[in-house]
């Protein structure tokens, strides 16, 4: 079973509109972290935002916010006032309970290809 | 150089060749990672190194051999690869953390094609 599910393979959005990218996750751990990364066509993964499972407030970073609904196991990324430069692949990822040593790999979803249209 | 660098950026090799991918991080981190990104598949974690010690091998075939001589450098030695190994190989680094916050900084990747 997939641990991270992103149900939107692709999205077209008009410039300056807000966009929501969906992410649901599956874990039995109580302690976990959720991440969103952006991957432009150049290939590099760029960290956008983080939400911890015990964080009571939804995370925000500039134009990015995370709509965290713990009971539904949902961590949607919201981009306000989209720009042409936002066109890229977006990946949701999860780090499950700290396994010791402090270095744990992330589990990624398949991603959403977002295209911003002028 | 800043951040995480990877060389080469592109590599084409035959199935009988031996080649190596190099990753270097300039962030003072102590953990490094190799990920594989194949077309239409999620990123797959391959290896994790923490303070030069391998802490995770995600059932990777032995034709991929990692090496971490120090916390700043990570190599992936390749030999006898198959065409299905063609992918983007991404290196990442992070500062070890006892909590769940583990922001990983990625390099630009090596686009590998196996003929």
HADDOCK unambig.tbl for C-alpha pairs under 7 A between the chains (distance, minus, plus):
assign (segid A and resid 32 and name CA) (segid B and resid 100 and name CA) 5.74 0.50 0.50
assign (segid A and resid 33 and name CA) (segid B and resid 100 and name CA) 5.18 0.50 0.50
assign (segid A and resid 33 and name CA) (segid B and resid 101 and name CA) 6.30 0.50 0.50
assign (segid A and resid 43 and name CA) (segid B and resid 108 and name CA) 5.53 0.50 0.50
assign (segid A and resid 43 and name CA) (segid B and resid 109 and name CA) 6.47 0.50 0.50
assign (segid A and resid 44 and name CA) (segid B and resid 106 and name CA) 6.31 0.50 0.50
assign (segid A and resid 44 and name CA) (segid B and resid 107 and name CA) 5.85 0.50 0.50
assign (segid A and resid 44 and name CA) (segid B and resid 108 and name CA) 4.15 0.50 0.50
assign (segid A and resid 44 and name CA) (segid B and resid 109 and name CA) 6.58 0.50 0.50
assign (segid A and resid 45 and name CA) (segid B and resid 106 and name CA) 5.57 0.50 0.50
assign (segid A and resid 52 and name CA) (segid B and resid 100 and name CA) 6.78 0.50 0.50
assign (segid A and resid 95 and name CA) (segid B and resid 100 and name CA) 6.49 0.50 0.50
assign (segid A and resid 97 and name CA) (segid B and resid 100 and name CA) 6.96 0.50 0.50
assign (segid A and resid 98 and name CA) (segid B and resid 98 and name CA) 6.69 0.50 0.50
assign (segid A and resid 98 and name CA) (segid B and resid 99 and name CA) 6.52 0.50 0.50
assign (segid A and resid 98 and name CA) (segid B and resid 100 and name CA) 6.29 0.50 0.50
assign (segid A and resid 102 and name CA) (segid B and resid 96 and name CA) 4.45 0.50 0.50
assign (segid A and resid 102 and name CA) (segid B and resid 97 and name CA) 4.50 0.50 0.50
assign (segid A and resid 102 and name CA) (segid B and resid 98 and name CA) 5.09 0.50 0.50
assign (segid A and resid 103 and name CA) (segid B and resid 31 and name CA) 6.06 0.50 0.50
assign (segid A and resid 103 and name CA) (segid B and resid 50 and name CA) 6.21 0.50 0.50
assign (segid A and resid 103 and name CA) (segid B and resid 96 and name CA) 5.21 0.50 0.50
assign (segid A and resid 103 and name CA) (segid B and resid 97 and name CA) 6.88 0.50 0.50
assign (segid A and resid 105 and name CA) (segid B and resid 45 and name CA) 6.28 0.50 0.50
assign (segid A and resid 105 and name CA) (segid B and resid 48 and name CA) 6.88 0.50 0.50
assign (segid A and resid 108 and name CA) (segid B and resid 42 and name CA) 5.73 0.50 0.50
assign (segid A and resid 108 and name CA) (segid B and resid 43 and name CA) 5.80 0.50 0.50
assign (segid A and resid 109 and name CA) (segid B and resid 42 and name CA) 5.40 0.50 0.50
assign (segid A and resid 110 and name CA) (segid B and resid 40 and name CA) 6.99 0.50 0.50
assign (segid A and resid 110 and name CA) (segid B and resid 41 and name CA) 5.78 0.50 0.50
assign (segid A and resid 110 and name CA) (segid B and resid 42 and name CA) 4.32 0.50 0.50
